[in-house]
Amino acid sequence: MPYGTGMYTTPDDRPIYRLLTGKDDRAFCERVSEALMQGWRLYGSPTITWDEEGGCMKAAQAVVWHEADVVK
């Protein structure tokens, strides 16, 4: 069943859980901020790790759709 036709309707028919990842920079923070403005909420703490090959920090933040009833 497509995500938008079920119990919850999310932007762009996305799953109710998303893991945002990327280089730990302003663009990543803006992506997380945009998700929050669209109605997503943070799920757990962010994670960062050093990307040896890319020579930079990489970040990840899980978000869930605000209507979703999820258990941590």
C-alpha positions as CSV (number, residue, x, y, z in Angstrom):
1,M,0.0,0.0,0.0
2,P,1.5,3.4,-0.9
3,Y,2.3,5.6,2.1
4,G,0.0,8.4,1.2
5,T,-3.1,6.1,1.1
6,G,-2.7,4.7,4.5
7,M,-3.2,6.1,8.0
8,Y,-0.8,9.0,7.5
9,T,-0.3,11.3,4.6
10,T,3.2,12.6,4.4
11,P,4.8,15.2,1.9
12,D,5.8,13.6,-1.4
13,D,4.3,10.2,-0.3
14,R,7.3,9.5,1.9
15,P,7.5,6.8,4.5
16,I,6.7,7.9,8.1
17,Y,10.3,7.3,9.1
18,R,13.3,9.0,7.4
19,L,17.0,9.0,8.1
20,L,18.5,12.2,6.9
21,T,22.3,11.9,6.2
22,G,25.0,14.0,4.7
23,K,28.1,16.1,5.3
24,D,27.9,17.9,8.7
25,D,27.5,21.4,7.3
26,R,25.0,24.2,6.9
27,A,23.2,22.4,4.1
28,F,22.6,19.3,6.3
29,C,21.2,21.5,9.1
30,E,18.9,23.3,6.6
31,R,17.6,19.9,5.4
32,V,16.7,18.9,9.0
33,S,15.2,22.3,9.6
34,E,13.1,22.1,6.4
35,A,11.8,18.7,7.5
36,L,10.8,20.1,10.9
37,M,9.0,23.0,9.2
38,Q,7.1,20.5,7.0
39,G,5.8,18.7,10.0
40,W,8.4,16.0,10.7
41,R,9.7,15.6,14.3
42,L,13.1,14.5,15.5
43,Y,13.4,10.8,16.4
44,G,16.3,10.1,18.7
45,S,19.7,11.9,18.8
46,P,21.8,12.9,15.9
47,T,24.9,10.8,15.1
48,I,28.1,12.0,13.6
49,T,31.2,10.1,12.4
50,W,34.4,10.9,10.6
51,D,34.5,10.0,6.9
52,E,38.1,9.1,6.3
53,E,37.7,8.9,2.6
54,G,35.9,12.2,2.3
55,G,37.9,13.9,5.0
56,C,34.9,15.4,6.7
57,M,32.3,14.7,9.4
58,K,29.1,13.0,8.3
59,A,25.8,13.4,10.2
60,A,22.6,11.5,10.5
61,Q,19.3,12.4,12.0
62,A,16.1,10.3,12.1
63,V,12.8,12.0,11.7
64,V,9.2,10.7,11.9
65,W,6.0,12.2,10.6
66,H,4.3,14.2,13.3
67,E,1.1,12.1,13.2
68,A,2.9,8.8,13.4
69,D,2.5,6.8,16.7
70,V,6.0,5.4,17.1
71,V,7.8,3.9,20.1
72,K,11.4,4.6,20.9
